[in-house]
Amino acid sequence: MAAQGTGGRGGRVVGDYMVGRQIGSGSFSVVWLARHRVHGTEVAIKEIVTGRLNKKLQDSLMSEIFILKRINHPNIICLHDIIEVPGRIHIVLEYCRGGDLSMYIQRHGRVPEALAKHFMQQLAAGLQLLRDNNLIHRDLKPQNLLLSTNDNNAILKIADFGFARSLQPRGVAETLCGSPLYMAPEIMQLQKYDAKADLWSVGAILFQLVTGKTPFTGSNQMQLLQNIMKSTELQFPPEVKLSAECRDLCHRLLRRNPVERLTFEEFFNHPFLSQRRADEPLRAQRPSRFADGFSSSETNAIGRGSSQEDCLPFFLDDDSSGPDRSPSFSTRKPSIKTTYGFSLDARNDGRDATSNALHDVDIIASRHVSVRHQSGNSIARPTINKLLDENQSETPKTTASKPLMVHAVMDSLESIDQDYVLVSGPPLDVSSSLAGNSKPSQIPFRSESAPLTSVHLVPTTSAPVPIVVPSNPTRLACNASIDSPGSAPGTSQGSTDIGDALEQPSPDCTTRIKSLKQCASTITELVQEKIEGGRHLEAFSIQLVILAIWKQALHICHAQAASAIEGSPSQESIRLMRRSNSKIKHGTSEMECCSDDIGPETITTQIEREFLREVEHAEELANAIEPGRKYRDARCAGDDFPVCLGSRKKWRGR
Ligand SMILES: Nc1ncnc2c1ncn2[C@@H]1O[C@H](COP(=O)(O)OP(=O)(O)OP(=O)(O)O)[C@@H](O)[C@H]1O
């Protein structure tokens, strides 16, 4: 049996799974519903084309795999299997038919407080396990919280560990990651942060659950940060009636200063979470443990006694030894290459960063001997319907705020304390923040009257939100803001989420890619202007928009590729990709000229290269923003950042 092939009735087969419809997509992944060929179990398969990942993205992927591999907890997504075929990794996950929490909020609007409590209790239980293992998630947001079922017994599961990392006791990181709307201010400010950053995100999620809105918004990431910094009091919508406990928890989680923010222990023990309704049954929780057999937080997170250790950000357990932790999931047939040990690159030796990263994770995985057995106080799990009924009148169908960001995971566990690794939160509408400093003509995003061309994705692919591009790309109208609503279901919001989802399909990806390329090219000039004017923060902000644009182009390519894979070989897709390829070559982009016989893989590769290059630029700009920090790229080694910035064009030619 081939690891990847075609099933008897024409469906695609991956390992033992028949692949069905697409249920989601992320920056570098497409998520498929699949069914086991023998026992019929439904799973979600996250498919990642490894060739598209740079080194840091590979590390990030491995981090996700190694963390998930070892966790067995009802509130954390379960990894069933890893299937590798040449060029692709398939992460086989338990299927959550309830979709993600953002979809839930979109469908239901704000939820009754009791239901929010139900979700929060489960989130807390999952976080407890992470905390007990010195892990921080770093990208907590509704899109990464999955619901096991569509019915009233849904269990919330923390997913997407691509950004998760381990911290040593009292460790701090300074990697920029997360989604702006849920991102702790210390991360947005490129300061060092600790596990408490996750608690800010929890506060933002709770606030959104009970009010239907995120606590802070802004038309771009800079404004968002400004709004957070200038707020004196958390503002609840006046029409929303909440208990004192619920408000108090929001207040205490959304403290700008992490020192003032609740500790994990205080969060776990907060009255809002520990209060149980009289009629709520105690939840019979499945034993939670790491897959290697170590027991861990077998209890729920609530009501646990506090200890001195809880005052520390992380456990002070240095025992990194442990038994061999062989995977507990299914044994694969020999013909299927399954890489539990997982090396994306056979050339890796034991000393390279990848191995180090794996080693780090292994150490952390074994560092959870601080067992905190506790009986009782199980998390109550009242039915969702019951909870909805309880407070139906309070549940208008508000549209949830949506995050907006590009993320390019470039995390490397071995150098994490120094590297800025994630570019996040591309501001779509930079005009407002730049208005004070720029002539209107320099602001490419503002469009008073230019007719708009909607650019979107093939509807069947559940691709990310489109960018709105004016027919004249020199006068762009990116009408999205950080809190712009709506995106295709299943599309990871943590990545780029640009603008509103428009419904008119645009059949020709050529036009879309071309428009996007022109947008990027125009905005690039603006970045250069800002750099030359010494406005690095603004340059960085605009650079994020460029990233968002390239990412959108990538999604278009991936959507095309996915549709080609999914159905019968789509000559139309290939034709379209070739057309876009040949048209792009007439532009001013740095993309190399392509002959007409170059397939979609090539154009995708080109766009990926462009995207990664822009990620690098963003990284460099980010490094410049932090005072005193030198640009560490070898190509500019020894130079202060402004020197490098003065020749941005030079970089682009490299
Ligand atoms: N196990 C699952 N069951 C059901 N749906 C899923 C599952 N895993 C992912 N999805 C859907 O696919 C979407 C994208 O998945 P995921 O976030 O893991 O991709 P990603 O590449 O890590 O995203 P990004 O890196 O851009 O944040 C999710 O928001 C969710 O809607």
The ligand as a MOL file (V3000), in Angstrom:
LIG
                    3D

  0  0  0     0  0            999 V3000
M  V30 BEGIN CTAB
M  V30 COUNTS 31 33 0 0 0
M  V30 BEGIN ATOM
M  V30 1 N -8.6430 18.4920 14.2620 0
M  V30 2 C -9.4290 19.3390 13.6120 0
M  V30 3 N -10.7550 19.1340 13.5020 0
M  V30 4 C -11.5460 20.0170 12.8490 0
M  V30 5 N -11.1130 21.1360 12.2640 0
M  V30 6 C -9.7980 21.4080 12.3300 0
M  V30 7 C -8.8870 20.5330 13.0020 0
M  V30 8 N -7.6460 21.0630 12.9140 0
M  V30 9 C -7.7760 22.2080 12.2350 0
M  V30 10 N -9.0550 22.4250 11.8780 0
M  V30 11 C -9.5620 23.5780 11.1370 0
M  V30 12 O -8.5560 24.0440 10.2610 0
M  V30 13 C -8.1880 25.3920 10.5940 0
M  V30 14 C -6.7030 25.5950 10.3550 0
M  V30 15 O -5.9640 24.6620 11.1350 0
M  V30 16 P -4.6070 25.0550 11.8480 0
M  V30 17 O -4.8630 26.3080 12.5940 0
M  V30 18 O -4.1360 23.9290 12.6420 0
M  V30 19 O -3.6370 25.3500 10.6700 0
M  V30 20 P -2.3130 26.1550 10.8250 0
M  V30 21 O -1.5210 26.0080 9.6030 0
M  V30 22 O -1.6340 25.7630 12.0880 0
M  V30 23 O -2.8210 27.6310 10.9360 0
M  V30 24 P -1.9260 28.8830 11.2160 0
M  V30 25 O -0.5290 28.3960 11.3190 0
M  V30 26 O -2.1550 29.7980 10.0470 0
M  V30 27 O -2.4610 29.4310 12.5040 0
M  V30 28 C -8.6210 25.5630 12.0480 0
M  V30 29 O -8.8810 26.9250 12.3520 0
M  V30 30 C -9.8650 24.7060 12.1200 0
M  V30 31 O -11.0060 25.4080 11.6860 0
M  V30 END ATOM
M  V30 BEGIN BOND
M  V30 1 1 1 2
M  V30 2 1 2 3
M  V30 3 2 2 7
M  V30 4 2 3 4
M  V30 5 1 4 5
M  V30 6 2 5 6
M  V30 7 1 6 7
M  V30 8 1 6 10
M  V30 9 1 7 8
M  V30 10 2 8 9
M  V30 11 1 9 10
M  V30 12 1 10 11
M  V30 13 1 11 12
M  V30 14 1 11 30
M  V30 15 1 12 13
M  V30 16 1 13 14
M  V30 17 1 13 28
M  V30 18 1 14 15
M  V30 19 1 15 16
M  V30 20 2 16 17
M  V30 21 1 16 18
M  V30 22 1 16 19
M  V30 23 1 19 20
M  V30 24 2 20 21
M  V30 25 1 20 22
M  V30 26 1 20 23
M  V30 27 1 23 24
M  V30 28 2 24 25
M  V30 29 1 24 26
M  V30 30 1 24 27
M  V30 31 1 28 29
M  V30 32 1 28 30
M  V30 33 1 30 31
M  V30 END BOND
M  V30 END CTAB
M  END
